């Protein structure tokens, strides 16, 4: 079965920073991906500063998440 779409989209108040973004990835995206896409997958994001923060550069390899270059 092929699934399409973005998955769950959490609503956050205020301006998001790297810590908030990492929390969404850890608490929403990872559980969803492990449940709905158990095979190998690649995550796509843009070059927003919160996406390229040092803590996120460590988060992705630590959690074995491939990034689209």
Rosetta constraint file for C-alpha pairs under 8 A:
AtomPair CA 7 CA 29 HARMONIC 7.97 0.50
AtomPair CA 7 CA 32 HARMONIC 7.36 0.50
AtomPair CA 8 CA 28 HARMONIC 7.27 0.50
AtomPair CA 8 CA 29 HARMONIC 7.62 0.50
AtomPair CA 8 CA 32 HARMONIC 7.69 0.50
AtomPair CA 10 CA 24 HARMONIC 7.63 0.50
AtomPair CA 10 CA 28 HARMONIC 7.81 0.50
AtomPair CA 12 CA 16 HARMONIC 7.63 0.50
AtomPair CA 16 CA 20 HARMONIC 5.87 0.50
AtomPair CA 16 CA 21 HARMONIC 6.64 0.50
AtomPair CA 16 CA 50 HARMONIC 7.98 0.50
AtomPair CA 17 CA 21 HARMONIC 6.19 0.50
AtomPair CA 17 CA 50 HARMONIC 5.68 0.50
AtomPair CA 18 CA 22 HARMONIC 6.01 0.50
AtomPair CA 18 CA 49 HARMONIC 7.95 0.50
AtomPair CA 18 CA 50 HARMONIC 4.39 0.50
AtomPair CA 18 CA 51 HARMONIC 6.80 0.50
AtomPair CA 18 CA 53 HARMONIC 6.46 0.50
AtomPair CA 18 CA 55 HARMONIC 7.60 0.50
AtomPair CA 18 CA 56 HARMONIC 7.35 0.50
AtomPair CA 19 CA 23 HARMONIC 6.30 0.50
AtomPair CA 20 CA 24 HARMONIC 6.39 0.50
AtomPair CA 21 CA 25 HARMONIC 6.27 0.50
AtomPair CA 21 CA 50 HARMONIC 7.14 0.50
AtomPair CA 21 CA 51 HARMONIC 7.71 0.50
AtomPair CA 22 CA 26 HARMONIC 6.04 0.50
AtomPair CA 22 CA 56 HARMONIC 6.77 0.50
AtomPair CA 22 CA 59 HARMONIC 7.76 0.50
AtomPair CA 23 CA 27 HARMONIC 5.76 0.50
AtomPair CA 23 CA 28 HARMONIC 7.85 0.50
AtomPair CA 24 CA 28 HARMONIC 5.23 0.50
AtomPair CA 24 CA 29 HARMONIC 6.45 0.50
AtomPair CA 25 CA 29 HARMONIC 4.66 0.50
AtomPair CA 25 CA 30 HARMONIC 5.95 0.50
AtomPair CA 26 CA 30 HARMONIC 5.50 0.50
AtomPair CA 26 CA 31 HARMONIC 7.53 0.50
AtomPair CA 27 CA 31 HARMONIC 6.66 0.50
AtomPair CA 28 CA 32 HARMONIC 6.19 0.50
AtomPair CA 29 CA 33 HARMONIC 5.97 0.50
AtomPair CA 30 CA 34 HARMONIC 6.03 0.50
AtomPair CA 31 CA 35 HARMONIC 6.16 0.50
AtomPair CA 32 CA 36 HARMONIC 5.81 0.50
AtomPair CA 32 CA 37 HARMONIC 7.69 0.50
AtomPair CA 33 CA 37 HARMONIC 4.95 0.50
AtomPair CA 33 CA 38 HARMONIC 6.69 0.50
AtomPair CA 34 CA 38 HARMONIC 4.99 0.50
AtomPair CA 37 CA 41 HARMONIC 7.22 0.50
AtomPair CA 41 CA 65 HARMONIC 7.81 0.50
AtomPair CA 41 CA 66 HARMONIC 7.06 0.50
AtomPair CA 42 CA 65 HARMONIC 6.81 0.50
AtomPair CA 42 CA 66 HARMONIC 4.85 0.50
AtomPair CA 42 CA 67 HARMONIC 5.41 0.50
AtomPair CA 42 CA 68 HARMONIC 6.07 0.50
AtomPair CA 43 CA 65 HARMONIC 6.98 0.50
AtomPair CA 43 CA 66 HARMONIC 6.07 0.50
AtomPair CA 43 CA 67 HARMONIC 4.86 0.50
AtomPair CA 43 CA 68 HARMONIC 6.00 0.50
AtomPair CA 44 CA 67 HARMONIC 5.95 0.50
AtomPair CA 44 CA 68 HARMONIC 5.20 0.50
AtomPair CA 45 CA 51 HARMONIC 7.10 0.50
AtomPair CA 45 CA 67 HARMONIC 7.91 0.50
AtomPair CA 45 CA 68 HARMONIC 7.59 0.50
AtomPair CA 46 CA 51 HARMONIC 7.02 0.50
AtomPair CA 47 CA 51 HARMONIC 6.09 0.50
AtomPair CA 47 CA 52 HARMONIC 6.19 0.50
AtomPair CA 48 CA 52 HARMONIC 6.59 0.50
AtomPair CA 49 CA 53 HARMONIC 6.05 0.50
AtomPair CA 50 CA 56 HARMONIC 7.90 0.50
AtomPair CA 51 CA 56 HARMONIC 6.54 0.50
AtomPair CA 52 CA 56 HARMONIC 6.30 0.50
AtomPair CA 52 CA 57 HARMONIC 6.42 0.50
AtomPair CA 53 CA 57 HARMONIC 6.38 0.50
AtomPair CA 54 CA 58 HARMONIC 6.50 0.50
AtomPair CA 55 CA 59 HARMONIC 6.11 0.50
AtomPair CA 56 CA 60 HARMONIC 6.27 0.50
AtomPair CA 57 CA 61 HARMONIC 7.29 0.50
AtomPair CA 58 CA 62 HARMONIC 6.12 0.50
AtomPair CA 59 CA 63 HARMONIC 6.15 0.50
AtomPair CA 60 CA 64 HARMONIC 6.06 0.50
AtomPair CA 60 CA 65 HARMONIC 4.95 0.50
AtomPair CA 60 CA 66 HARMONIC 7.05 0.50
AtomPair CA 60 CA 67 HARMONIC 7.72 0.50
AtomPair CA 61 CA 65 HARMONIC 5.85 0.50
AtomPair CA 61 CA 66 HARMONIC 7.42 0.50
